[in-house]
Amino acid sequence: MAVGTSLSLRLADFGTRSLVTHSLMVVGFVGAVYAGLFVEGQIGTVSMAAFINFTAGLWISQSIHSLGNAATDDEYQGVLKEILNRV
């Protein structure tokens, strides 16, 4: 019997974690574009920089996480294949 909540069991799959991380990167990038185009003044500039830094941090952590997963026997083929498999 598996121990953990339904959410923690689903997040144990690398593909699911990858989809969550990529969706957060999309939200961060859209936030950066929105802040850069529509928020006025210094607040817009600082917000855009913060969103870009957040997205870049997620990108780096996903890259390191993917490198660690490459050493396992997981059949992960990338986020696009994960999306196609789930649709």
KAWO-V529130 format. One record per backbone hydrogen bond with DSSP energy under -0.5 kcal/mol. CO is the residue of the C=O (numbers start at 1). NH is the residue of the N-H. E is the energy in kcal/mol with one decimal. If there is no record, write none. Layout:
# KAWO-V529130
<<CO:NH:E> <CO:NH:E>>
This chain:
# KAWO-V529130
<<5:9:-2.0> <6:10:-1.9> <7:11:-2.4> <8:12:-0.6> <10:13:-1.2> <13:17:-1.9> <14:18:-2.5> <15:19:-2.1> <16:20:-2.2> <17:21:-2.5> <18:22:-2.7> <19:23:-2.3> <20:24:-2.1> <21:25:-2.0> <22:26:-2.1> <23:27:-2.2> <24:28:-2.5> <25:29:-2.5> <26:30:-2.7> <27:31:-2.3> <28:32:-1.9> <29:33:-2.5> <30:34:-2.7> <31:35:-2.8> <32:36:-2.5> <33:37:-2.0> <34:38:-2.9> <34:39:-0.5> <35:39:-1.2> <38:40:-0.5> <40:44:-0.9> <41:45:-1.5> <42:46:-2.8> <43:47:-2.5> <44:48:-2.4> <45:49:-2.3> <46:50:-2.3> <47:51:-2.5> <48:52:-2.4> <49:53:-2.4> <50:54:-2.4> <51:55:-2.4> <52:56:-2.6> <53:57:-2.4> <54:58:-2.1> <55:59:-2.2> <56:60:-2.4> <57:61:-2.4> <58:62:-2.5> <59:63:-2.1> <60:64:-2.4> <61:65:-2.4> <62:66:-2.4> <63:67:-2.0> <64:68:-2.0> <65:69:-1.8> <66:70:-1.5> <67:71:-0.5> <68:71:-0.7> <69:72:-1.6> <78:82:-1.8> <79:83:-2.3> <80:84:-2.3> <81:85:-2.3> <82:86:-1.4> <83:87:-1.1>>
